[in-house]
Amino acid sequence: MKKLLMVTVMVSLLPLGFSQPASASSEVRIKTDAMTIWVPKSIKAPTSGCSEVPVRYKWGNYYSNTTGAHVSIYDKKDYLIGSLDISANTSEVRGTLSMKICSERWLDADNIPNFAAKRGTHTVDLWIIDDGNHKGWFSDAEAKVRIR
C-alpha cells in the first residue's frame, strides 16, 4: 500500500519537473529606467498590404512630461521596417500600441521611408530622450525578434 501511495505521489509530481521556464515567454522584453516594452518574439510578415505589431509598454521613472520614447524595428542592413513614438504627456502609464509593418516600401506620416518586412532576424530598438532634463538624459536598449 505504501509503495502504491509513493508511486502515485511521484507520478503526480512528475509534470512539475517539465514545466516551461519563465524565459519561454512569447514576447521579448526591453527595459530602461524610463520605460519597459514587450514585443512578440516572432512576427508574421504581411504577404500583401500592411499589418500591425502589438507593442506593450509601461512607463517607469522619467524626469518630466517631455520624456519621449521611440520604438523601431530594423533589418540586418539597418533599414527601418516600422516605428512608433510614445510621449509621456499623451500616453497612459501602461498600455498597448500598434506598430505598422508592410510587405512593400512605404512612407510614414512624417514622410520617412520604411522598407518591406522580410523574413529573418530583426532588431527592435527602444530609444528614450527627455528634452526637459537639464542633464540631457538619454538611454537606448535593443533586442532581437524574428519575422517569419
Stockholm file with secondary structure:
# STOCKHOLM 1.0

chainA/1-148         MKKLLMVTVMVSLLPLGFSQPASASSEVRIKTDAMTIWVPKSIKAPTSGCSEVPVRYKWGNYYSNTTGAHVSIYDKKDYLIGSLDISANTSEVRGTLSMKICSERWLDADNIPNFAAKRGTHTVDLWIIDDGNHKGWFSDAEAKVRIR
#=GR chainA/1-148 SS CHHHHHHHHHHHHHHHHTCCCGGGCSEEEEECSSEEEEEESEECCCSSSEEEEEEEEEECSCSSTTEEEEEEEECTTCCEEEEEEEETTTSCSEEEEEEEEESSCEECTTCCEECCCCSEEEEEEEEEEETTCTTCCEEEEEEEEEEC
#=GC SS_cons         CHHHHHHHHHHHHHHHHTCCCGGGCSEEEEECSSEEEEEESEECCCSSSEEEEEEEEEECSCSSTTEEEEEEEECTTCCEEEEEEEETTTSCSEEEEEEEEESSCEECTTCCEECCCCSEEEEEEEEEEETTCTTCCEEEEEEEEEEC
//
